[in-house]
């Protein structure tokens, strides 16, 4: 699994579009089974080229704000125009305001809990397990998959 952080420092004083960074990174990385949304799915992340090229079956999202994800990023992740096929989106703790503001966010595979992605020993499949993070019991609340690896 490749994890990419799309953050850049503007060291030469030139305006730099974070949205444009996803395109060259996507060309290097190519299609993946699972991906973590850049910058919590905020508006400066996950351009169309990045979403289409990664074409992940599973997207994960670390949430701590009402704008995670933003409606435009949510729409890109759901877009059949960008790439065909099923995709599941898992978030750590969708904010109540996001549930009000983002159309169809309840289609998310899981909107609360720790997200654990486990690849089988053979590497041919993986599962996503959601663990209750409201207490120290860490009970498993949901298991999704198996998903087939590419």
C-alpha positions in Angstrom: 0.0 0.0 0.0 1.3 3.5 -0.9 0.4 6.4 1.3 0.9 9.9 -0.2 0.7 13.2 1.6 0.0 16.0 -0.8 1.4 18.9 1.0 3.8 21.5 -0.4 5.7 24.4 0.9 5.7 27.5 -1.3 9.4 28.3 -1.1 9.7 30.7 -4.1 6.8 33.0 -3.4 4.7 31.8 -6.3 1.0 31.1 -6.0 0.7 27.3 -6.0 -2.5 25.4 -6.5 -2.8 22.4 -4.2 -5.4 21.1 -6.5 -2.9 20.9 -9.3 -0.5 18.8 -7.2 -2.8 15.7 -7.3 -2.4 15.3 -11.1 1.3 14.6 -11.3 1.1 12.5 -8.1 -1.7 10.4 -9.6 0.3 9.7 -12.7 3.1 8.3 -10.6 0.9 6.3 -8.2 -1.7 5.0 -10.6 -4.8 2.9 -9.6 -5.0 1.7 -6.0 -7.2 -0.6 -4.0 -7.6 1.9 -1.1 -6.7 5.5 -0.4 -6.7 8.0 2.4 -8.2 11.3 1.4 -5.7 14.1 1.3 -6.2 17.0 3.7 -9.3 15.4 5.3 -11.2 15.8 2.0 -11.1 19.6 2.4 -11.8 21.8 -0.6 -8.2 22.1 -1.6 -7.8 18.4 -2.1 -8.7 15.5 -4.3 -8.9 17.0 -7.8 -10.8 15.1 -10.6 -7.6 13.7 -12.1 -6.4 12.3 -8.7 -9.7 10.7 -8.0 -10.1 9.2 -11.5 -6.5 7.9 -11.7 -6.5 6.4 -8.2 -10.0 5.0 -8.8 -10.0 3.4 -5.3 -12.5 0.8 -4.3 -12.2 2.0 -0.7 -11.6 5.6 0.4 -10.9 6.5 4.0 -11.3 9.9 5.6 -10.0 11.2 8.9 -12.6 13.7 10.2 -12.5 16.4 12.9 -14.4 19.3 11.3 -17.8 20.0 9.7 -16.0 20.6 6.4 -14.5 17.2 6.2 -15.2 16.3 3.5 -16.4 19.3 1.5 -19.5 18.8 -0.7 -17.3 19.2 -3.9 -14.9 16.5 -2.8 -17.8 14.2 -1.8 -19.3 14.7 -5.2 -16.0 13.8 -6.9 -15.6 10.6 -4.9 -19.1 9.5 -5.9 -18.8 10.5 -9.6 -19.3 7.6 -12.0 -18.1 10.1 -14.7 -14.6 10.0 -13.1 -14.4 6.2 -12.9 -17.0 3.4 -13.1 -17.7 0.9 -10.4 -18.5 0.6 -6.8 -16.6 2.5 -4.1 -17.0 2.6 -0.3 -16.1 5.6 1.8 -15.3 5.3 5.5 -14.9 8.2 7.8 -13.7 8.4 11.4 -16.5 10.7 12.8 -18.7 12.6 10.4 -19.7 15.9 11.9 -23.4 16.5 12.4 -23.2 19.7 10.3 -21.7 17.8 7.4 -24.6 15.4 7.6 -26.9 18.4 7.1 -24.9 20.1 4.3 -23.8 17.2 2.1 -26.3 15.4 -0.1 -26.2 11.6 0.2 -23.5 11.5 2.8 -25.5 8.8 4.5 -24.4 6.6 1.7 -21.1 6.4 3.4 -20.1 2.8 4.3 -19.3 4.0 7.9 -19.3 7.4 9.4 -18.0 6.7 12.9 -15.2 4.7 14.5 -11.6 3.7 14.0 -10.9 2.3 10.5 -8.7 -0.8 10.2 -7.8 -2.1 6.8 -6.4 -5.7 6.9 -4.9 -7.3 3.9 -5.0 -11.1 3.7 -1.7 -13.0 4.1 -1.9 -13.9 0.4 -2.4 -10.3 -0.5 -5.3 -11.1 -2.8 -8.0 -9.5 -0.7 -8.6 -7.1 2.1 -11.3 -6.2 4.6 -12.2 -2.9 6.4 -13.1 -3.3 10.0 -14.7 -0.5 12.0 -13.9 -0.4 15.7 -16.0 1.5 18.3 -13.9 4.5 19.5 -16.4 5.7 22.2 -15.0 3.5 24.9 -11.9 1.5 25.7 -13.7 -1.7 24.8 -12.8 -1.2 21.1 -15.6 -3.6 20.0 -15.8 -4.3 16.3 -19.0 -2.7 15.0 -18.7 -3.5 11.3 -16.7 -5.6 8.9 -16.8 -4.8 5.1 -15.4 -7.0 2.4 -13.7 -9.0 1.4 -12.6 -6.7 -1.4 -10.5 -8.2 -4.1 -7.0 -6.7 -4.6 -6.1 -5.6 -8.1 
